[in-house]
Amino acid sequence: MIPQMVTWPEKSDIHKTVNSTREYSALKSGERYYDKPKKWNLLVKIQVAFYLCSCFLLVMYIPNTIWDPELKVITITLGGLGIWRYAWWFVHVVRSEIYQHSRFPKTRAAAEQRWQAGWRPRHAHFMMTTFMERRDTTELVIQSICREVRESGIPTTLWLGSGDSYDENIMMDYLRQHATDLPLEFVMIRQNVPGKRMAIGLVLRAMSRRGIHKDDLIVFMDGDAVLEPGILRRCCPLFAADEELQAVTTDEEVICYGPKWVQSWLIMRFSQRRIAMQSHAMSNKVLTLTGRMSVFRANHLTQYKFIRMLEADHLEHWLWGKFRFLSGDDKSTWYYMLTQDAKMLYVPDALVYTIEEVEGSGFERMTQNFRRWSGNMLRNGTRALQLGPNKIGYFIWWCVMDQRIAMWTMLVSPIVAVSATIIKDSTYIVAYLIWIAVSRMALSLFLFRYSSTVHIEWPFILYINQLLNAAVKVYCLARLSKQRWTNRGNQSAGLGDSLADRLRNLMAAYMTAVWVTALILSTLFYTSLVTLPNFSFYF
């Protein structure tokens, strides 16, 4: 039985051009970050060469105040922080390369052997949530699922958690026309409470009532995630080859309809993600089980504790009280798996295309994404740290801790640069900008290896990404209850306007001001840009 229709906020304004068509040729190109030598074409080589030559000339001929004796403490401070951050980043790169070229190929070979021998999962379940998605996007997603079912021959049930008949009708129409010959069952669960988390919870409850085998595989995916051909073949046999494996998450690539720089930024973010994910997977853990597509053994997902965590995950905060999480269901599933000491892996050769629609200001969308991502990280990071390194592993535990440290260390260099320019030498900012251009290009050269395309603007986008991400995390730290999901019906939480909420907001602003002031003053005193007054005169 399907529950009654739910009324979603601002539903009528979500997609005014929802039935228009898009060009999705990029999904058919087969271009991957590890097998596309054409990305280093002549134009790209000229651009990179020009950039490096420009940096060389700037270093050689622009007056450099970094080695000024009066600024040596500043240089040592920034140099020490840089060595620490880049060394830690290089550790991730080395671990990523080992995973990609040594560890995972052995895992893949064992899994492929099981698949070739005829192994198939007893049943596969696709758990999809969607809300007022574009027709052509939805049809492309369903087409990719049908293709996987047809090629793999795995008996499959597609469970849809929906909030509107619009998405249901599109899927039913497509399946009636193209999937009548497939071993595919379609089950719709109309949610009676708004929110993606409740949709997932209702679907999982329906699965539990139906009765699924503990070794069935459940695929979590979003309604805008298009599967690359062969993704079931790449993911499913991993569970047969390793009985301890409980969950895997996949690679992602982005197709963005919006400002070109946003597309470039998202491609860069996914390149960073590949390095981090492969590094984390060396420890048999990951830091998120992405909602775009992750695969789980069914034995965990039908447990009441798991379902309730997804539906009503929350925190008890001294300032904001008890509040529920609006988004971040992938972080909730990750945290639950951590508590079960579950083995998790990243599958670098299984790709999902993420279709992003950016309407309005690209910078505002970037900031809103950071608020959502950073908020989810902060809300879940604290309790993950409380599990301790013995539970989740020392490397993963430190990775979570480092996320909280890095948001402060990233702000030190711009504070020092601006202060030194104002207090000591007006040309110091020039030397700092040259350092940014050189150091971020060095990082970008590594990122290019993990990207299907080369973007010469990445050094600048990378710095803005780091700076804005750190600032947003500091802002969110005292405002964990405030949540907004602009690309899912503009849902929001924790934005009340009562007297109590205003007082809490005032306290949050005060705390943020104290933290930032303490960071600025400690940085200025430590680098000797500002000295403490001599109080001996008064004694």
GIPE-V49329 format. One record per pair of residues at least 4 apart in sequence whose ideal C-beta (glycine too) atoms are under 8 Angstrom apart, sorted by sequence separation. I is the first residue (numbers start at 1). J is the second residue. D is the distance in whole Angstrom. If there is no record, write none. Layout:
i=(I I)
j=(J J)
d=(D D)
//
This chain:
i=(7 10 14 24 25 31 32 40 41 42 43 44 45 46 47 48 49 50 51 52 53 54 55 56 57 58 67 68 71 72 73 74 75 76 77 78 79 80 81 82 83 84 85 86 87 88 89 90 91 92 93 94 95 96 97 98 99 100 101 102 103 104 105 106 107 108 109 110 111 112 113 115 133 134 135 136 137 138 139 140 141 142 143 144 145 146 147 148 149 164 165 166 167 168 169 170 171 172 173 174 175 176 191 194 195 196 197 198 199 200 201 202 203 204 205 206 208 212 221 227 230 231 232 233 234 236 237 238 239 241 258 259 260 261 262 263 264 265 266 267 268 269 270 271 272 273 274 275 276 277 278 281 290 296 297 298 299 302 303 304 305 306 307 308 309 317 325 328 329 330 331 332 333 334 335 336 338 358 360 361 362 363 364 365 366 367 368 369 370 371 372 373 374 375 376 377 378 380 381 382 383 387 388 389 392 393 394 395 396 397 398 399 400 401 402 403 405 406 407 408 411 412 413 414 415 416 417 418 419 420 421 424 427 428 429 430 431 432 433 434 435 436 437 438 439 440 441 442 443 444 445 446 447 451 457 458 459 460 461 462 463 464 465 466 467 468 469 470 471 472 473 475 476 485 486 496 497 498 499 500 501 502 503 504 505 506 507 508 509 510 511 512 513 514 515 516 517 518 519 520 521 522 523 525 535 31 39 40 59 66 67 98 99 114 133 149 162 174 175 179 193 207 258 280 281 289 296 301 302 316 317 337 360 387 389 392 420 421 485 496 497 524 525 65 162 212 221 239 256 280 300 301 316 317 325 421 448 455 476 484 485 524 525 149 160 191 238 256 280 289 315 325 337 358 421 484 485 525 67 130 133 160 191 314 315 384 389 392 420 421 484 66 175 239 254 277 314 388 389 420 483 484 521 189 192 238 256 277 314 315 334 387 448 483 145 160 175 191 207 276 313 314 417 418 421 447 482 483 484 254 312 313 385 417 420 481 482 128 145 189 235 254 384 481 482 172 189 253 444 171 235 313 385 417 444 447 479 254 313 384 385 443 189 253 217 252 440 441 444 126 187 217 231 310 313 381 413 440 443 168 200 440 252 168 217 310 381 437 440 251 309 310 381 436 440 215 124 156 158 160 162 251 309 377 378 479 156 157 158 160 162 163 306 309 436 155 156 157 158 159 160 161 162 163 249 138 142 146 154 156 157 158 160 162 478 479 124 126 128 130 149 153 157 159 161 306 478 123 124 125 126 128 129 130 131 139 143 163 305 478 120 123 124 125 126 127 128 129 130 131 132 138 142 146 150 120 121 122 123 124 126 128 129 131 138 142 146 149 478 120 123 125 127 132 133 149 478 132 135 139 143 149 161 477 131 138 146 163 294 300 130 162 249 296 300 475 478 146 161 252 291 474 477 145 161 249 291 294 249 250 252 290 300 161 249 289 474 161 247 250 288 300 474 160 250 288 159 249 250 289 328 249 250 289 327 331 335 248 249 288 331 334 338 159 247 248 287 328 159 247 286 289 328 331 332 335 339 247 327 331 335 338 246 247 341 246 325 328 341 245 328 339 247 285 338 414 246 325 338 289 167 239 410 411 293 410 239 285 286 236 284 285 286 293 410 411 235 284 286 292 410 411 284 231 292 407 408 281 407 411 281 315 406 131 281 34 227 280 407 408 129 225 407 225 278 315 220 222 277 129 221 222 278 407 129 220 221 222 277 221 127 220 129 219 220 274 219 220 127 219 220 127 218 151 154 217 218 148 151 217 218 127 141 147 152 217 218 148 151 152 216 217 125 141 144 145 147 148 151 154 215 216 141 144 148 214 215 218 141 144 148 152 214 215 138 141 144 213 214 137 140 141 212 247 125 137 123 137 123 133 212 247 266 122 125 127 133 207 246 124 125 127 130 131 122 123 124 125 126 127 128 129 130 121 122 123 124 125 127 128 129 130 207 208 246 262 121 124 126 128 207 247 249 251 374 378 121 246 247 248 249 250 251 262 377 204 246 247 248 249 250 251 204 245 246 247 248 249 251 253 255 257 258 370 374 378 208 244 245 248 251 252 253 254 255 257 258 259 370 374 378 245 250 251 252 253 254 255 256 257 258 262 242 250 251 252 253 254 255 257 258 261 265 367 371 375 379 419 204 205 248 250 252 254 256 366 370 374 378 204 259 262 370 258 262 371 415 419 367 371 375 415 419 424 201 204 423 201 238 258 285 375 412 416 420 423 124 285 375 411 415 419 201 238 284 287 415 420 200 201 220 283 419 200 285 372 408 412 416 419 22 24 124 235 283 287 372 27 197 198 220 234 282 283 287 371 372 416 18 20 22 197 19 21 22 121 197 234 235 280 18 19 20 24 120 197 234 280 368 14 15 18 14 15 115 119 121 368 15 121 231 280 231 11 115 119 231 365 115 228 365 8 111 114 228 8 228 112 115 227 228 108 111 114 226 227 111 114 225 226 113 197 225 111 197 200 225 226 111 224 225 357 107 110 195 196 221 224 356 110 197 224 196 107 107 197 11 8 8 327 6 323 326 5 323 325 326 327 5 319 326 5 320 321 320 327 317 317 315 326 326 326 324 323 275 323 275 125 104 320 272 275 271 274 104 271 96 100 103 272 96 99 103 268 271 96 99 271 97 270 93 96 99 92 95 96 99 268 6 92 95 98 267 320 5 6 9 267 319 2 3 4 6 8 93 267 2 3 6 7 92 95 268 2 3 4 6 91 267 319 3 319 268 264 264 268 264 268 261 265 269 264 268 3 27 253 261 265 24 140 137 134 27 26 24 22 33 107 33 108 104 99 100 99 196 194 195 194 34 88 32 85 85 84 27 26 81 81 81 78 77 78 78 77 15 74 74 71 71 86 93 70 71 89 96 68 71 82 86 131 132 131 65 65 65 63 66 65 63 64 62 62 66 62 59 58 55 58 59 55 55 55 52 51 51 48 47 48 51 39 47 44 39 44 39 39 40 39 33 34 36 33 33 33 32 31 77 77 73 74 73 74 73 74 14 14 11 10 9 10 8 9 9)
j=(11 14 18 28 29 35 36 44 45 46 47 48 49 50 51 52 53 54 55 56 57 58 59 60 61 62 71 72 75 76 77 78 79 80 81 82 83 84 85 86 87 88 89 90 91 92 93 94 95 96 97 98 99 100 101 102 103 104 105 106 107 108 109 110 111 112 113 114 115 116 117 119 137 138 139 140 141 142 143 144 145 146 147 148 149 150 151 152 153 168 169 170 171 172 173 174 175 176 177 178 179 180 195 198 199 200 201 202 203 204 205 206 207 208 209 210 212 216 225 231 234 235 236 237 238 240 241 242 243 245 262 263 264 265 266 267 268 269 270 271 272 273 274 275 276 277 278 279 280 281 282 285 294 300 301 302 303 306 307 308 309 310 311 312 313 321 329 332 333 334 335 336 337 338 339 340 342 362 364 365 366 367 368 369 370 371 372 373 374 375 376 377 378 379 380 381 382 384 385 386 387 391 392 393 396 397 398 399 400 401 402 403 404 405 406 407 409 410 411 412 415 416 417 418 419 420 421 422 423 424 425 428 431 432 433 434 435 436 437 438 439 440 441 442 443 444 445 446 447 448 449 450 451 455 461 462 463 464 465 466 467 468 469 470 471 472 473 474 475 476 477 479 480 489 490 500 501 502 503 504 505 506 507 508 509 510 511 512 513 514 515 516 517 518 519 520 521 522 523 524 525 526 527 529 539 36 44 45 64 71 72 103 104 119 138 154 167 179 180 184 198 212 263 285 286 294 301 306 307 321 322 342 365 392 394 397 425 426 490 501 502 529 530 71 168 218 227 245 262 286 306 307 322 323 331 427 454 461 482 490 491 530 531 156 167 198 245 263 287 296 322 332 344 365 428 491 492 532 75 138 141 168 199 322 323 392 397 400 428 429 492 75 184 248 263 286 323 397 398 429 492 493 530 199 202 248 266 287 324 325 344 397 458 493 156 171 186 202 218 287 324 325 428 429 432 458 493 494 495 266 324 325 397 429 432 493 494 141 158 202 248 267 397 494 495 186 203 267 458 186 250 328 400 432 459 462 494 270 329 400 401 459 206 270 235 270 458 459 462 145 206 236 250 329 332 400 432 459 462 188 220 460 273 190 239 332 403 459 462 274 332 333 404 459 463 239 149 182 184 186 188 277 335 403 404 505 183 184 185 187 189 190 333 336 463 183 184 185 186 187 188 189 190 191 277 167 171 175 183 185 186 187 189 191 507 508 154 156 158 160 179 183 187 189 191 336 508 154 155 156 157 159 160 161 162 170 174 194 336 509 152 155 156 157 158 159 160 161 162 163 164 170 174 178 182 153 154 155 156 157 159 161 162 164 171 175 179 182 511 154 157 159 161 166 167 183 512 167 170 174 178 184 196 512 167 174 182 199 330 336 167 199 286 333 337 512 515 184 199 290 329 512 515 184 200 288 330 333 289 290 292 330 340 202 290 330 515 203 289 292 330 342 516 203 293 331 203 293 294 333 372 294 295 334 372 376 380 294 295 334 377 380 384 206 294 295 334 375 207 295 334 337 376 379 380 383 387 296 376 380 384 387 296 297 391 297 376 379 392 297 380 391 300 338 391 467 300 379 392 344 223 295 466 467 350 467 297 343 344 295 343 344 345 352 469 470 295 344 346 352 470 471 345 293 354 469 470 344 470 474 345 379 470 196 346 100 293 346 473 474 196 292 474 293 346 383 289 291 346 199 291 292 348 477 200 291 292 293 348 293 200 293 203 293 294 348 294 295 203 295 296 204 295 229 232 295 296 227 230 296 297 207 221 227 232 297 298 229 232 233 297 298 207 223 226 227 229 230 233 236 297 298 224 227 231 297 298 301 225 228 232 236 298 299 223 226 229 298 299 223 226 227 298 333 212 224 212 226 213 223 302 337 356 213 216 218 224 298 337 216 217 219 222 223 215 216 217 218 219 220 221 222 223 215 216 217 218 219 221 222 223 224 301 302 340 356 216 219 221 223 302 342 344 346 469 473 217 342 343 344 345 346 347 358 473 301 343 344 345 346 347 348 302 343 344 345 346 347 349 351 353 355 356 468 472 476 307 343 344 347 350 351 352 353 354 356 357 358 469 473 477 345 350 351 352 353 354 355 356 357 358 362 343 351 352 353 354 355 356 358 359 362 366 468 472 476 480 520 306 307 350 352 354 356 358 468 472 476 480 307 362 365 473 362 366 475 519 523 472 476 480 520 524 529 307 310 529 308 345 365 392 482 519 523 527 530 232 393 483 519 523 527 310 347 393 396 524 529 310 311 330 393 529 311 396 483 519 523 527 530 134 136 236 347 395 399 484 140 310 311 333 347 395 396 400 484 485 529 132 134 136 311 134 136 137 236 312 349 350 395 134 135 136 140 236 313 350 396 484 131 132 135 132 133 233 237 239 486 134 240 350 399 351 132 236 240 352 486 237 350 487 131 234 237 351 132 352 237 240 352 353 234 237 240 352 353 238 241 352 353 241 325 353 240 326 329 354 355 241 354 355 487 238 241 326 327 352 355 487 242 329 356 329 241 242 332 164 163 164 483 163 480 483 163 481 483 484 485 164 478 485 165 480 481 481 488 480 481 480 491 492 493 493 493 446 494 447 298 278 494 447 450 447 450 281 448 274 278 281 450 275 278 282 447 450 276 279 451 278 451 275 278 281 275 278 279 282 451 190 276 279 282 451 504 190 191 194 452 504 188 189 190 192 194 279 453 189 190 193 194 279 282 455 190 191 192 194 279 455 507 192 508 458 455 457 461 458 462 457 461 465 461 465 202 226 452 461 465 226 355 355 357 255 255 255 257 271 345 274 349 348 346 348 348 488 489 491 491 348 402 351 406 409 409 353 353 409 412 413 412 412 413 416 416 357 416 420 420 424 439 446 424 425 443 450 425 428 439 443 488 489 489 425 427 428 427 431 431 430 431 430 431 435 434 434 434 434 437 438 437 438 441 441 441 456 454 454 456 459 448 456 454 451 456 452 453 454 454 449 450 452 450 451 452 452 452 526 527 526 527 527 528 528 529 489 490 489 489 489 490 489 490 491)
d=(8 7 8 7 7 8 6 6 7 6 6 6 6 6 6 6 6 6 7 6 6 6 6 6 6 5 8 7 6 6 6 6 6 6 7 6 6 6 6 6 6 6 6 6 7 7 7 6 6 6 6 7 6 6 6 5 5 6 7 7 7 6 6 7 6 6 6 7 6 6 6 6 5 7 6 6 6 6 6 7 7 6 6 7 6 6 6 6 8 7 6 7 6 6 6 6 6 6 7 6 4 7 8 7 7 6 6 6 7 6 6 6 6 6 7 6 8 5 5 5 6 6 5 7 8 7 6 6 8 8 5 7 6 6 6 6 6 6 7 7 7 6 7 7 6 6 6 6 6 6 7 7 6 6 8 6 8 8 7 6 6 7 6 6 5 6 8 6 6 6 6 6 6 6 7 7 7 6 6 7 6 6 6 6 7 6 6 6 5 6 6 6 6 6 6 5 7 6 6 7 7 4 7 7 5 6 6 6 7 6 6 7 7 6 6 7 6 6 7 7 6 6 6 6 6 6 6 6 6 5 7 6 7 6 6 7 6 7 6 6 6 6 6 7 7 6 6 8 6 6 8 8 6 8 6 6 7 7 6 6 6 6 6 6 6 6 6 7 6 6 6 7 7 7 6 8 6 7 6 6 6 6 7 6 6 6 6 6 6 6 6 6 6 6 6 6 6 6 6 6 6 6 6 8 7 5 7 6 7 7 8 6 5 4 5 6 5 7 8 5 4 5 7 6 6 4 5 6 8 7 8 4 7 5 4 5 7 6 7 4 7 5 6 6 5 8 8 5 6 5 6 8 5 7 8 8 5 8 8 7 5 4 7 5 7 5 6 4 6 8 7 7 6 5 5 7 7 7 7 7 8 7 5 6 6 7 4 8 4 4 5 5 7 8 7 6 6 7 7 8 7 8 8 7 8 6 6 8 5 8 8 8 8 4 8 6 6 5 8 7 7 6 7 7 8 7 8 6 7 4 6 5 7 6 8 7 4 8 6 5 6 6 8 4 6 7 5 8 4 7 7 8 6 4 5 8 8 6 8 5 6 8 5 6 8 5 8 5 6 6 7 6 7 6 4 5 7 4 6 5 8 7 7 8 6 6 6 6 5 7 5 7 6 8 5 8 8 8 6 7 6 8 8 6 8 8 6 8 7 7 7 7 8 5 5 5 5 5 5 5 5 5 6 5 7 6 6 8 7 7 8 7 7 7 8 5 5 7 7 7 8 7 6 7 6 6 4 7 7 7 7 7 8 8 7 7 7 7 8 8 7 5 5 5 5 5 5 4 6 5 6 5 5 6 6 7 6 8 7 8 7 7 7 7 7 7 5 5 4 5 7 6 7 6 6 7 5 7 5 5 7 5 8 7 7 8 6 7 7 7 5 7 6 8 7 6 8 7 3 7 6 7 7 8 6 7 4 7 5 7 6 5 7 6 5 5 7 4 6 7 5 7 7 8 5 6 5 7 7 5 8 4 8 5 6 5 5 7 8 5 7 7 6 7 6 5 7 8 7 7 7 7 3 7 7 7 7 5 6 4 6 6 7 7 7 5 7 7 8 8 7 8 8 7 7 7 6 6 5 7 7 8 5 8 8 7 6 8 5 7 5 5 7 4 8 5 5 7 6 5 4 7 7 7 6 7 8 8 4 7 5 6 7 8 4 8 7 7 4 8 5 4 6 6 6 8 8 5 4 5 7 5 6 8 6 6 7 8 8 5 7 7 8 6 5 7 8 8 5 5 7 7 7 7 6 6 5 6 7 7 8 8 8 8 5 7 5 8 8 6 8 7 7 6 5 7 6 8 8 7 6 4 7 4 6 7 7 5 7 8 5 8 6 7 6 6 8 7 4 8 5 8 5 8 7 6 7 8 7 5 7 6 7 6 6 6 6 8 6 7 7 7 7 7 7 5 5 5 5 5 5 7 3 7 6 8 8 7 7 7 6 8 7 5 7 8 7 7 6 6 6 6 7 8 7 7 5 4 8 7 8 8 7 5 8 6 6 5 5 6 5 5 7 5 7 8 7 7 7 6 6 8 7 6 5 6 7 5 8 5 6 7 8 7 7 7 7 7 5 4 6 6 4 5 5 5 5 5 4 5 3 4 7 7 7 8 7 8 7 7 7 7 7 7 6 5 5 8 8 6 8 5 5 6 6 7 4 5 6 5 4 7 8 6 7 8 7 8 7 6 7 6 6 7 5 7 5 8 7 7 7 8 8 6 8 7 7 6 6 6 5 8 5 7 8 7 8 6 5 4 8 5 5 8 5 7 6 6 6 8 7 8 7 6 5 6 7 7 6 6 7 6 8 5 7 7 6 7 7 8 5 6 8 5 7 5 8 6 5 8 5 5 8 6 7 7 4 6 7 8 6 6 5 8 6 6 7 5 6 8 5 7 7 6 8 5 7 7 4 7 8 7 8 5 4 8 7 7 8 6 7 8 4 4 7 8 5 5 5 4 8 7 7 7 8 6 6 7 4 7 8 7 7 4 7 7 8 5 8 8 6 8 6 7 7 8 7 5 7 7 5 8 4 8 4 7 8 5 7 7 6 7 6 8 4 7 6 7 7 6 7 4 7 7 8 6 8 7 8 7 7 6 4 5 8 8 7 6 8 8 5 4 6 6 4 8 7 4 8 8 6 4 6 5 7 5 5 7 7 6 4 7 6 6 6 6 7 8 6 6 8 7 6 5 8 7 7 5 7 8 4 5 7 4 7 6 5 7 7 6 4 7 5 5 6 6 7 7 7 5 7 6 7 7 6 7 7 7 8 8 5 7 7 5 7 7 7 7 7 7 6 8 6 8 6 8 7 7 8 7 7 7 7 8 5 8 6 6 7 8 8 6 6 7 8 6 6 6 6 8 6 6 7 7 8 7 7 7 8 6 7 6 5 6 5 6 5 5 8 5 6 8 7 7 6 5 7 7 7 6 5 7 7 6 6 7 8 7 8 8 4 5 7 7 6 5 7 5 8 8 5 5 5 5 6 5 7 5 8 5 5 8 5 7 6 8 6 6 6 5 5 6 7)
//
